[in-house]
Each structure stands twice: as C-alpha cells, then as structure tokens.
C-alpha cells in the first residue's frame, strides 16, 4: 500500500515525464515550449533546483523536474527580481534599525545567517569582496587612524598616519 508521499512522488515523476515529452519529436509549436521552458527555469530558480541534466546534452532532468513539481504545488511565478530586492532592503532595514525589538532582530539575523551560509564562500571569493576586504580592516595597525567603528576605512587613512609620524 503506497503512502501519500509515495503517491505524490509518483504523480510528480509522471508529470515530469510528460513535460520532457513535450520537447521530444514531434515537437509542439515553439511558442508553447518557450513558455513552458521559461516557467520551468523561473520556478527552478525560485526553488533553487537545477532543471537541467548534469551532462553536455543540456536536456531537462526528469528527476529534477519531479522534485520541482513535488515542492511547487502552490508556486506563483509573478514574484519578480525587483520584489526580491525590495524584500532584501526591508530585511536589511530591520537589522540596521536601532529600535528593532531584540527578539525580532535575533530571529531575522538567525534567518539571514542560515540562508547565507551556503553562499558565503561564493560571495567571499569574488574579486569585489576580496578588493574591499584588502582595502578595509587589514592594514595591520592596532588602532587605525581615521577609524570610527573599529574597522580600517581604507588606504587613505594610512597616509594620514604616516604623515603624522614624520
């Protein structure tokens, strides 16, 4: 006797097979496959699921599509990139606001830390981040001149220190 979870998984796998079949000969019109492909890619991005096979053929992955379908029953694709940026701004505002209640601050900070952990290396290894890290906070001075927050404001403050020592 199949459990509800197994039945849901089987239905998602059947749906994935049908979607992949849309792209096999004889093809349905391009406007249909283009719309389906766009929706799959957007949904995959929102759910952080790669819909492509890990092979040079770049075909759709039935397994990934089944996973996407299983977790996307009520997914709305009208969420755009701008609303994500707006949400990020609001979250940052909570973390920066001095009057934010401590419990709210802590919950939001924990959420951000949990979500960002998997992307931390990806972010920290970018050229821009490394350049900024080299400019700020790594000058070697115990008390960097010009620092108001305990972080080196950059190389320009070093010149001030060197000038004051001569």
C-alpha positions in Angstrom: 0.0 0.0 0.0 1.5 3.3 -1.1 1.8 6.1 1.3 0.6 9.6 0.4 4.2 10.7 0.0 4.9 7.9 -2.4 1.8 8.7 -4.4 2.7 12.4 -4.6 6.2 11.4 -5.7 4.8 9.1 -8.4 2.5 11.8 -9.7 5.4 14.3 -9.8 7.5 11.8 -11.8 4.6 11.1 -14.3 4.2 14.9 -14.7 7.9 15.4 -15.3 7.9 12.6 -17.9 5.0 14.3 -19.7 6.8 17.7 -19.7 10.0 16.2 -21.1 8.0 14.5 -23.8 6.8 18.0 -25.0 10.3 18.6 -26.2 10.7 15.3 -28.0 9.8 14.9 -31.7 7.2 15.6 -33.0 7.6 18.9 -31.3 4.7 21.1 -30.2 4.9 24.7 -31.5 7.8 26.8 -30.3 5.6 29.4 -28.5 4.3 26.6 -26.3 7.7 25.1 -25.5 9.3 28.5 -25.0 6.6 29.4 -22.4 6.9 26.0 -20.6 10.7 26.3 -20.6 10.6 29.9 -19.2 8.2 28.8 -16.4 10.4 25.8 -15.6 13.6 27.8 -15.4 11.9 30.5 -13.3 10.4 28.0 -10.9 13.7 26.2 -10.6 15.5 29.4 -9.8 12.9 30.3 -7.1 13.1 26.8 -5.6 16.9 26.5 -6.1 16.5 23.4 -8.2 18.6 22.9 -11.4 16.2 21.6 -14.0 18.9 20.6 -16.4 20.8 17.3 -16.6 24.4 17.3 -15.5 25.6 16.3 -18.9 26.8 18.0 -22.1 23.4 17.4 -23.7 21.7 20.1 -21.6 18.4 18.2 -21.6 15.8 18.6 -18.9 16.3 16.4 -15.9 13.2 14.2 -15.2 14.4 13.7 -11.6 14.9 17.4 -11.0 11.6 18.3 -12.6 9.8 15.7 -10.4 11.5 17.3 -7.4 10.4 20.7 -8.5 6.9 19.6 -9.1 6.7 18.0 -5.7 7.7 21.2 -3.9 5.9 23.6 -6.1 2.2 22.8 -5.8 1.2 26.4 -4.9 4.2 28.3 -6.5 3.4 31.7 -8.0 5.7 32.9 -10.7 4.6 36.5 -10.6 7.3 37.2 -8.0 9.9 39.1 -9.8 13.5 40.0 -9.2 12.6 43.6 -8.1 10.3 42.3 -5.3 13.2 40.1 -4.1 15.4 43.2 -4.0 12.7 45.1 -2.1 12.4 42.3 0.4 16.2 42.2 0.9 16.1 46.0 1.6 13.4 45.5 4.2 15.3 42.7 5.9 18.5 44.9 5.9 16.4 47.8 7.4 15.3 45.6 10.3 18.9 44.6 11.0 20.1 48.1 10.8 17.3 49.9 12.8 18.4 50.7 16.3 14.8 50.5 17.6 14.1 47.0 16.3 12.9 44.8 19.1 15.7 42.4 20.1 13.6 39.3 19.6 12.7 40.4 16.0 16.3 41.4 15.3 17.6 38.0 16.6 15.1 36.0 14.5 15.8 37.9 11.3 19.6 37.7 11.9 19.4 34.0 12.5 17.4 33.6 9.3 19.9 35.6 7.3 22.8 33.6 8.8 21.1 30.3 8.0 20.3 31.3 4.4 23.6 32.9 3.7 25.9 30.1 5.0 25.7 28.0 1.8 26.6 31.1 -0.3 29.2 32.6 1.9 32.2 31.1 0.1 30.8 32.0 -3.2 30.4 35.6 -2.1 33.7 35.9 -0.2 35.7 34.5 -3.1 34.6 37.2 -5.6 37.1 39.8 -6.8 35.0 42.7 -5.5 34.7 41.3 -2.0 38.4 40.5 -1.8 39.3 44.0 -3.0 37.0 45.6 -0.4 38.5 43.3 2.3 42.0 44.3 1.4 41.0 48.0 1.5 39.2 47.8 4.8 40.3 46.2 8.1 43.5 44.6 7.1 46.0 47.4 7.4 48.0 45.9 10.3 47.6 48.9 12.6 46.3 48.1 16.1 44.4 51.4 16.1 43.9 52.5 12.5 43.9 56.3 12.1 40.5 57.6 11.0 38.7 54.5 12.2 35.4 55.4 13.9 33.9 51.9 14.0 37.0 49.8 14.7 37.4 49.0 11.0 40.1 50.4 8.8 38.4 52.9 6.4 40.9 52.2 3.7 44.4 53.1 2.5 43.8 56.8 2.6 43.9 56.7 6.4 47.4 55.1 6.3 48.7 58.2 4.6 47.4 60.4 7.4 49.2 58.2 10.0 52.4 58.2 8.0 52.3 62.0 7.7 51.6 62.5 11.4 54.7 60.3 12.3 57.1 62.4 10.2 
